[in-house]
Amino acid sequence: MKSAYDIIVRPVITEQSMEQTELKKYAFVVANDANKPEIKKAVEEIFGVKVLSVNTINMNGKKKRTGRYPQGMTASWKKAVVRLTEDSKPIEFFEGMV
């Protein structure tokens, strides 16, 4: 059985994701094999909040050139956007970043 910290890898800190924090939506990089109920349970356990919904998307890697001939790929990853309930407290980790 995986722990909550194995499921939630790190938060996504971008301009677009920071605008969504006003709507109580938070983005995280999650394990590729994690499903929505596991992600919901992990976020509730780690941050002590109440989750309303979870949306996931698989972000495919992109082709990148590293010089003239060799071509590589960036890593593929899975993103989860978690929406909290109205009566839930905000996640403190994102507070100073907006």
C-alpha positions in Angstrom: 0.0 0.0 0.0 1.3 3.4 -1.0 1.5 6.3 1.5 -0.1 9.7 0.8 3.4 11.1 0.1 4.0 8.5 -2.6 0.8 9.6 -4.4 1.3 13.4 -4.2 4.7 14.1 -5.7 4.8 18.0 -5.6 2.5 21.0 -6.2 2.3 22.7 -9.6 3.4 26.3 -9.2 2.5 28.2 -12.3 0.8 31.5 -13.0 -2.4 29.8 -14.2 -2.6 27.4 -11.2 -2.0 30.3 -8.7 -5.0 32.1 -10.2 -7.2 29.1 -9.5 -6.4 29.1 -5.8 -9.0 31.9 -5.3 -11.6 29.3 -6.5 -10.1 26.7 -4.0 -8.6 24.7 -6.9 -5.0 23.4 -6.4 -2.8 21.5 -8.9 -0.4 18.7 -8.0 1.9 16.3 -9.8 0.8 12.9 -8.8 2.0 9.3 -9.3 1.2 8.0 -12.8 -0.8 5.0 -11.4 -2.8 7.0 -8.8 -6.5 7.1 -9.3 -9.0 9.8 -8.2 -10.1 8.2 -4.9 -6.5 7.7 -3.9 -5.6 11.3 -4.7 -8.6 12.6 -2.8 -7.7 10.6 0.3 -4.0 11.6 0.1 -4.8 15.4 -0.1 -7.2 15.2 2.8 -4.7 13.3 4.9 -1.7 15.5 4.1 -3.3 19.0 4.3 -6.3 18.3 6.6 -8.9 19.7 4.1 -12.1 18.4 2.6 -12.0 17.6 -1.1 -15.0 18.2 -3.3 -13.7 16.9 -6.7 -10.6 15.7 -8.4 -9.8 16.1 -12.1 -6.8 14.3 -13.6 -4.9 14.7 -16.9 -1.9 12.8 -18.3 0.7 15.3 -19.6 2.7 13.7 -22.4 6.4 14.5 -22.8 7.5 16.8 -25.5 10.3 16.3 -28.0 13.3 18.5 -27.2 16.5 19.1 -29.2 19.8 19.0 -27.3 22.0 19.9 -30.2 22.3 19.2 -33.9 21.5 15.5 -34.0 20.4 14.0 -30.7 16.7 14.4 -29.9 15.3 13.6 -26.5 12.0 13.7 -24.7 10.9 15.4 -21.6 9.2 13.2 -19.0 5.5 12.4 -19.1 3.6 13.0 -15.9 0.2 13.1 -14.4 -1.5 16.2 -13.1 -4.4 16.4 -10.6 -6.5 19.5 -10.0 -8.2 19.2 -6.6 -11.2 21.4 -5.7 -12.0 21.9 -2.0 -15.4 22.4 -0.5 -16.7 25.9 0.4 -16.5 25.3 4.2 -12.9 23.8 3.9 -9.9 25.9 5.0 -7.4 26.8 2.2 -4.1 25.0 1.9 -1.5 27.0 3.8 1.3 26.0 1.4 -0.1 28.1 -1.4 -1.0 31.1 0.8 2.1 33.3 0.3 2.5 32.6 -3.4 -0.5 34.5 -4.7 
